Amino acid sequence: MGIYDEVSRERHGEAAFFVRALPGLLDVCWWGRHSMRSCPGIFADMSTSDQSIVTAGLLVIGDEILSGRTKDVNIGAVADFCTDLGIDLHEVRVVADVTDDIVDALNALRQRYTYVFTTGGIGPTHDDITADAVAKAFGVALPINQRAREMLETRWRQTGTEVNEARLRMARIPEGADLIVNSVSAAPGFRIGNVHVMAGVPVIMRAMLEALAPTLKGGRKVLSVTIPASVGEGTVGGPLAALQEEFPDVKMGSYPQMGAGYVRTELVLRSSDETRLNQAAAKVRDMVNAAHAAAGLPPLE
């Protein structure tokens, strides 16, 4: 799959662009990496006052991912991004550069989740077919978008880059889509319906995520509690499974930590309901203390 022209290796200092929806384009504002300074009305859609559950699916596109030639790092970045916004990332699919496969996966995800994110396949080469597949999934045309072309040609004039048919493929945008500003290399992503189409190049993909953040509705924040157990997974596995049945709304996971001379298991509980999380955590602590007592170990502090 082709790579974007003139990909910058820098992140423009300590800040990045973000955007808000306007007809046909996402308007550029400025967002500090560690703090947000709002534009008027920009965060209206980010309210979590309704405490709703907001879900997402991720579609990773590219033969190079499936062949192992390119090692994906975007899944983790999208997962972190969703967690920060209170969006529950439920599913990740990886598909090859096959139009019908992309269409099928996209249609399944966009019907199931609040948001769908895609990465990869919007560069200048013949196998960059994500825009084609998205247009087919939505049943719309895929013309050259004049705003996208202007953005690209402005950058190309600055860099002395030749305008050719291959590069103009990056200006093809499904009818009815809004552009996602790309502050790194100018070639935009786009949003149509609940689908957000982004580059596969990690630095560009992260810039596009930052651009999208103020336009997305955040859900109820997921809280977590970590409880250390000084016994192995096999000891706590059965009792933990029973507690998981008792608290189906609290996700429970166990993660063994093994080193020289010690065995430890971290039990991680996650829920958007703080009361239920605390109730479950109290019972897990009781269970761990019982396991410690049986093994002749001190109780949790």
VOGU-3710 file (C-alpha; in Angstrom, 3 decimals, decimal comma):
1> mgiydevsre> 0,000/0,000/0,000  1,308/3,422/-0,874  2,631/5,839/1,696  1,830/9,526/1,911  4,132/12,017/0,209  6,267/14,248/2,467  5,372/12,631/5,785  6,751/14,829/8,525  8,709/13,236/11,349  7,774/16,048/13,706
11> rhgeaaffvr> 4,594/16,692/15,671  4,621/20,499/15,450  5,910/21,026/18,985  3,712/20,535/22,005  0,412/21,186/20,273  -1,667/19,808/17,470  -4,593/20,902/15,374  -8,092/19,902/16,185  -11,280/20,632/14,362  -15,003/21,010/14,529
21> alpglldvcw> -17,665/20,179/12,029  -18,626/22,733/9,424  -20,404/22,055/6,136  -17,922/20,115/4,035  -14,941/20,715/6,288  -13,805/20,408/9,864  -12,762/23,826/11,103  -9,259/24,169/12,529  -8,680/25,274/16,116  -5,706/24,745/18,401
31> wgrhsmrscp> -5,389/22,054/21,041  -2,514/21,754/23,447  -1,335/18,193/23,929  -1,917/18,269/27,662  -4,795/20,722/27,873  -7,746/21,901/25,805  -8,561/25,512/25,134  -12,051/25,509/23,736  -13,338/27,320/20,695  -16,871/28,697/21,172
41> gifadmstsd> -19,330/25,848/21,437  -16,767/23,282/20,412  -17,276/20,867/23,267  -21,060/20,706/23,147  -20,942/17,160/21,800  -18,453/16,012/24,447  -20,842/16,260/27,371  -21,129/13,135/29,445  -24,080/14,434/31,425  -26,363/11,807/29,891
51> qsivtagllv> -23,970/9,096/31,138  -24,616/7,110/27,961  -22,554/4,208/26,711  -20,664/5,168/23,563  -19,108/2,340/21,556  -16,640/2,023/18,696  -15,195/-0,456/16,271  -11,857/-0,198/14,469  -11,143/-1,453/10,948  -7,451/-1,790/10,077
61> igdeilsgrt> -6,926/-2,075/6,322  -3,872/-3,315/4,489  -2,126/-6,329/3,029  1,095/-5,153/4,651  -0,430/-5,570/8,132  -1,617/-9,105/7,451  1,683/-10,133/5,876  3,670/-8,851/8,851  5,659/-6,463/6,686  4,266/-3,530/8,651
71> kdvnigavad> 3,877/-3,855/12,417  0,673/-2,157/13,476  0,885/0,430/16,231  -2,404/2,180/15,486  -4,630/-0,243/17,374  -3,070/0,696/20,698  -3,241/4,400/19,880  -6,937/4,175/19,011  -7,630/2,132/22,152  -5,922/4,757/24,337
81> fctdlgidlh> -7,785/7,531/22,511  -11,155/5,857/23,062  -10,440/5,194/26,739  -9,511/8,834/27,298  -12,840/9,964/25,812  -14,951/7,365/27,591  -15,640/5,498/24,353  -15,837/1,726/24,702  -13,768/0,141/21,903  -15,494/-3,209/21,407
91> evrvvadvtd> -13,988/-4,712/18,295  -10,997/-4,544/15,953  -10,940/-6,138/12,513  -7,998/-6,378/10,116  -8,797/-6,855/6,438  -6,803/-7,087/3,227  -6,876/-4,657/0,316  -9,994/-6,251/-1,135  -12,868/-3,880/-1,812  -15,727/-6,269/-1,020
101> divdalnalr> -14,061/-7,426/2,196  -13,658/-3,826/3,329  -17,292/-3,055/2,443  -18,587/-6,097/4,337  -16,541/-5,340/7,446  -17,432/-1,656/7,370  -21,165/-2,297/7,021  -21,087/-4,753/9,914  -19,219/-2,367/12,217  -21,131/0,811/11,385
111> qrytyvfttg> -24,456/-0,857/12,152  -23,189/-2,200/15,461  -21,313/0,695/17,062  -21,683/4,413/17,739  -18,463/5,183/15,874  -16,250/3,357/13,413  -12,617/4,292/12,804  -10,597/3,016/9,870  -6,860/3,219/9,300  -4,940/2,724/6,081
121> gigpthddit> -5,597/2,777/2,372  -6,057/6,473/1,557  -2,689/7,155/-0,083  -1,833/7,743/-3,769  -1,218/4,242/-5,127  -3,478/1,794/-6,957  -3,963/-0,423/-3,920  -5,112/2,456/-1,712  -8,784/1,558/-2,096  -10,358/2,536/1,218
131> adavakafgv> -12,130/5,589/-0,219  -13,527/3,430/-3,041  -14,799/0,849/-0,557  -16,367/3,454/1,749  -18,136/5,110/-1,181  -19,451/1,709/-2,251  -20,619/0,894/1,280  -22,594/4,145/1,453  -23,766/3,983/-2,148  -22,354/7,382/-3,130
141> alpinqrare> -20,039/8,735/-5,809  -16,318/9,321/-5,280  -15,379/12,564/-7,047  -12,363/14,819/-6,605  -13,253/17,060/-3,672  -12,297/20,632/-4,527  -11,470/21,612/-0,948  -9,271/18,554/-0,561  -7,567/19,354/-3,872  -6,947/22,948/-2,789
151> mletrwrqtg> -5,431/21,803/0,503  -3,127/19,373/-1,292  -2,103/21,762/-4,069  -1,317/24,486/-1,536  1,091/22,129/0,213  2,542/20,887/-3,066  3,278/24,437/-4,202  5,132/25,032/-0,969  7,235/21,904/-1,399  7,652/21,958/-5,156
161> tevnearlrm> 5,818/18,655/-5,501  4,458/17,756/-8,919  0,691/17,439/-9,278  -0,106/14,148/-10,984  -2,977/11,723/-11,311  -1,706/9,384/-8,602  -1,370/12,127/-5,986  -4,814/13,493/-6,852  -6,266/10,141/-5,788  -5,870/11,498/-2,259
171> aripegadli> -8,415/14,233/-3,074  -11,142/11,708/-3,944  -13,748/11,968/-1,193  -17,163/10,259/-1,031  -20,042/12,641/-1,671  -21,517/14,002/1,552  -18,369/13,459/3,633  -16,613/16,061/5,780  -12,856/16,375/5,597  -10,590/15,577/8,534
181> vnsvsaapgf> -7,715/18,053/8,497  -4,250/16,507/8,293  -1,775/18,890/9,896  1,189/16,677/8,997  1,070/16,126/5,239  -2,148/17,917/4,145  -3,786/14,833/2,578  -7,106/14,738/4,438  -9,098/11,952/5,932  -12,872/12,135/5,940
191> rignvhvmag> -15,974/11,414/7,949  -19,227/10,086/6,512  -22,075/9,020/8,740  -20,526/7,454/11,825  -17,395/6,341/9,932  -14,082/8,162/10,364  -11,489/7,330/7,713  -7,859/7,996/8,626  -4,358/7,398/7,319  -2,350/4,322/8,197
201> vpvimramle> 0,888/6,258/8,783  1,001/6,437/12,612  2,029/10,087/13,026  -0,711/11,183/10,616  -3,290/8,875/12,166  -2,593/10,303/15,628  -2,919/13,863/14,321  -6,266/12,948/12,792  -7,444/11,429/16,082  -6,577/14,662/17,841
211> alaptlkggr> -8,500/16,511/15,148  -11,538/14,338/15,745  -11,587/14,457/19,549  -13,752/17,571/20,011  -16,302/16,333/17,446  -17,025/13,052/19,229  -19,481/12,416/21,993  -17,797/10,911/25,009  -19,451/8,227/27,052  -19,474/7,443/30,711
221> kvlsvtipas> -15,903/7,210/31,990  -14,714/3,710/32,750  -13,156/3,406/36,214  -10,708/0,727/37,287  -9,377/-0,831/40,486  -6,238/-2,979/40,681  -5,913/-5,497/43,506  -2,603/-7,351/43,981  -2,660/-10,996/45,038  0,494/-12,749/46,205
231> vgegtvggpl> -0,713/-16,088/44,836  -0,891/-17,544/41,343  -3,711/-17,280/38,816  -4,667/-20,903/39,426  -5,461/-20,119/43,059  -7,761/-17,157/42,400  -9,155/-18,221/39,015  -12,150/-20,187/40,301  -13,319/-17,678/42,941  -12,776/-14,805/40,496
241> aalqeefpdv> -14,956/-16,512/37,884  -17,729/-16,878/40,464  -17,499/-13,183/41,322  -17,596/-12,298/37,631  -20,940/-14,105/37,395  -22,182/-12,166/40,413  -21,065/-8,855/38,894  -21,588/-9,155/35,108  -21,452/-5,348/34,762  -17,895/-5,240/36,182
251> kmgsypqmga> -15,180/-6,577/33,896  -12,634/-8,651/35,807  -9,244/-9,701/34,516  -6,251/-11,464/36,038  -2,674/-10,799/34,978  0,166/-12,967/36,327  3,354/-11,185/37,349  6,205/-13,661/37,647  9,751/-12,887/38,667  12,710/-14,390/40,464
261> gyvrtelvlr> 11,528/-15,691/43,811  7,939/-14,476/43,724  4,548/-15,107/42,148  1,928/-12,395/42,019  -1,361/-11,863/40,207  -2,849/-8,453/39,525  -6,636/-8,467/39,482  -8,050/-5,560/37,479  -11,705/-4,570/37,744  -13,330/-2,091/35,346
271> ssdetrlnqa> -16,790/-0,543/35,301  -18,543/2,718/34,510  -20,672/2,272/37,648  -18,588/3,382/40,619  -20,923/1,877/43,205  -20,912/-1,554/41,588  -17,156/-1,348/41,061  -16,586/-0,664/44,753  -18,922/-3,494/45,771  -17,136/-5,944/43,489
281> aakvrdmvna> -13,713/-4,748/44,610  -14,617/-5,324/48,263  -15,575/-8,930/47,523  -12,445/-9,502/45,453  -10,323/-8,181/48,319  -12,098/-10,574/50,700  -11,412/-13,426/48,288  -7,729/-12,494/48,004  -7,370/-12,237/51,776  -8,876/-15,715/52,131
291> ahaaaglppl> -6,393/-17,057/49,574  -3,546/-15,331/51,415  -4,650/-16,815/54,733  -4,782/-20,309/53,244  -1,243/-19,837/51,899  0,074/-18,424/55,184  0,517/-14,936/53,687  -0,372/-11,606/55,293  -3,648/-9,895/54,328  -3,873/-6,972/51,958
301> e> -3,082/-3,636/53,500
//
